[in-house]
């Protein structure tokens, strides 16, 4: 099976998400169950990296291979694929961190209960 080249970026993101999403159930990470917490932890990075990409694209410092992306753009000529990257990669990282915490029993100070 061959993936069309314009789906290359999105295919990698799907693979990354599939490779980490199972941790939600198997390790009971509760990352998606705490959606507000997840969104609040990601918004600053998404906003900063979106602005950074828009600036870099506008100034010719950064570009995307148009044959490897969907071809849908947001303001600042930032491809949708890139914004998905800013969302999916942190989710995968948070799922992985929370899975390790769950397996190892590591506390970080934000657990419910007496301190």
One Martini backbone bead per residue (centre of mass of N, CA, C, O) as a GRO file, in nm:
protein
  115
    1UNK     BB    1   0.095   0.037   0.024
    2UNK     BB    2   0.042   0.369  -0.088
    3UNK     BB    3   0.113   0.689   0.001
    4UNK     BB    4   0.043   0.982  -0.061
    5UNK     BB    5   0.263   1.242  -0.045
    6UNK     BB    6   0.054   1.456   0.081
    7UNK     BB    7   0.039   1.245   0.350
    8UNK     BB    8   0.306   1.228   0.507
    9UNK     BB    9   0.277   1.407   0.757
   10UNK     BB   10   0.006   1.290   0.862
   11UNK     BB   11   0.100   0.995   0.885
   12UNK     BB   12   0.305   1.042   1.107
   13UNK     BB   13   0.103   1.156   1.315
   14UNK     BB   14  -0.073   0.904   1.330
   15UNK     BB   15   0.150   0.715   1.425
   16UNK     BB   16   0.216   0.865   1.687
   17UNK     BB   17  -0.066   0.851   1.813
   18UNK     BB   18  -0.097   0.542   1.800
   19UNK     BB   19   0.172   0.492   1.975
   20UNK     BB   20   0.024   0.651   2.244
   21UNK     BB   21  -0.292   0.621   2.298
   22UNK     BB   22  -0.293   0.338   2.449
   23UNK     BB   23  -0.197   0.453   2.729
   24UNK     BB   24  -0.469   0.550   2.838
   25UNK     BB   25  -0.565   0.251   2.900
   26UNK     BB   26  -0.319   0.074   3.001
   27UNK     BB   27  -0.221   0.320   3.223
   28UNK     BB   28  -0.425   0.529   3.315
   29UNK     BB   29  -0.360   0.851   3.253
   30UNK     BB   30  -0.599   1.070   3.197
   31UNK     BB   31  -0.553   1.285   2.971
   32UNK     BB   32  -0.839   1.303   2.826
   33UNK     BB   33  -1.007   1.337   3.092
   34UNK     BB   34  -0.814   1.610   3.118
   35UNK     BB   35  -0.870   1.836   2.893
   36UNK     BB   36  -0.819   2.112   3.021
   37UNK     BB   37  -0.528   2.054   3.104
   38UNK     BB   38  -0.422   1.988   2.823
   39UNK     BB   39  -0.491   2.255   2.684
   40UNK     BB   40  -0.340   2.447   2.884
   41UNK     BB   41  -0.055   2.311   2.822
   42UNK     BB   42  -0.063   2.374   2.493
   43UNK     BB   43  -0.132   2.666   2.404
   44UNK     BB   44   0.137   2.817   2.431
   45UNK     BB   45   0.293   2.648   2.220
   46UNK     BB   46   0.109   2.686   1.978
   47UNK     BB   47   0.125   2.994   1.963
   48UNK     BB   48   0.432   3.029   1.945
   49UNK     BB   49   0.487   2.835   1.699
   50UNK     BB   50   0.301   2.973   1.502
   51UNK     BB   51   0.438   3.249   1.504
   52UNK     BB   52   0.716   3.150   1.426
   53UNK     BB   53   0.640   3.027   1.154
   54UNK     BB   54   0.514   3.277   1.024
   55UNK     BB   55   0.774   3.441   1.037
   56UNK     BB   56   0.963   3.243   0.883
   57UNK     BB   57   0.799   3.236   0.624
   58UNK     BB   58   0.787   3.547   0.562
   59UNK     BB   59   1.129   3.544   0.568
   60UNK     BB   60   1.245   3.265   0.435
   61UNK     BB   61   1.341   3.044   0.671
   62UNK     BB   62   1.074   2.876   0.597
   63UNK     BB   63   0.953   2.558   0.465
   64UNK     BB   64   0.739   2.352   0.251
   65UNK     BB   65   0.668   2.060   0.102
   66UNK     BB   66   0.404   2.050  -0.118
   67UNK     BB   67   0.420   1.725  -0.166
   68UNK     BB   68   0.382   1.657   0.176
   69UNK     BB   69   0.118   1.823   0.193
   70UNK     BB   70  -0.214   1.917   0.181
   71UNK     BB   71  -0.257   2.253   0.120
   72UNK     BB   72  -0.349   2.378   0.389
   73UNK     BB   73  -0.405   2.711   0.516
   74UNK     BB   74  -0.316   2.947   0.738
   75UNK     BB   75  -0.237   3.203   0.874
   76UNK     BB   76   0.086   3.274   0.751
   77UNK     BB   77   0.122   3.004   0.578
   78UNK     BB   78   0.030   2.774   0.768
   79UNK     BB   79   0.010   2.456   0.785
   80UNK     BB   80  -0.200   2.228   0.914
   81UNK     BB   81   0.012   2.009   0.967
   82UNK     BB   82   0.180   2.184   1.168
   83UNK     BB   83  -0.042   2.219   1.382
   84UNK     BB   84  -0.075   1.920   1.435
   85UNK     BB   85   0.208   1.889   1.547
   86UNK     BB   86   0.163   2.087   1.795
   87UNK     BB   87  -0.049   1.874   1.914
   88UNK     BB   88   0.050   1.569   1.891
   89UNK     BB   89   0.332   1.566   2.021
   90UNK     BB   90   0.249   1.658   2.308
   91UNK     BB   91   0.051   1.431   2.359
   92UNK     BB   92   0.258   1.203   2.337
   93UNK     BB   93   0.439   1.306   2.566
   94UNK     BB   94   0.227   1.308   2.792
   95UNK     BB   95   0.148   1.012   2.774
   96UNK     BB   96   0.429   0.904   2.837
   97UNK     BB   97   0.474   1.039   3.108
   98UNK     BB   98   0.214   0.926   3.246
   99UNK     BB   99   0.291   0.629   3.210
  100UNK     BB  100   0.547   0.633   3.376
  101UNK     BB  101   0.418   0.736   3.634
  102UNK     BB  102   0.222   0.499   3.667
  103UNK     BB  103   0.431   0.266   3.677
  104UNK     BB  104   0.629   0.411   3.901
  105UNK     BB  105   0.470   0.614   4.103
  106UNK     BB  106   0.495   0.910   4.036
  107UNK     BB  107   0.510   1.223   4.181
  108UNK     BB  108   0.419   1.596   4.129
  109UNK     BB  109   0.184   1.745   4.325
  110UNK     BB  110  -0.124   1.701   4.168
  111UNK     BB  111  -0.262   1.524   4.353
  112UNK     BB  112  -0.499   1.393   4.519
  113UNK     BB  113  -0.498   1.490   4.841
  114UNK     BB  114  -0.287   1.475   5.077
  115UNK     BB  115   0.041   1.635   5.152
   0.00000   0.00000   0.00000
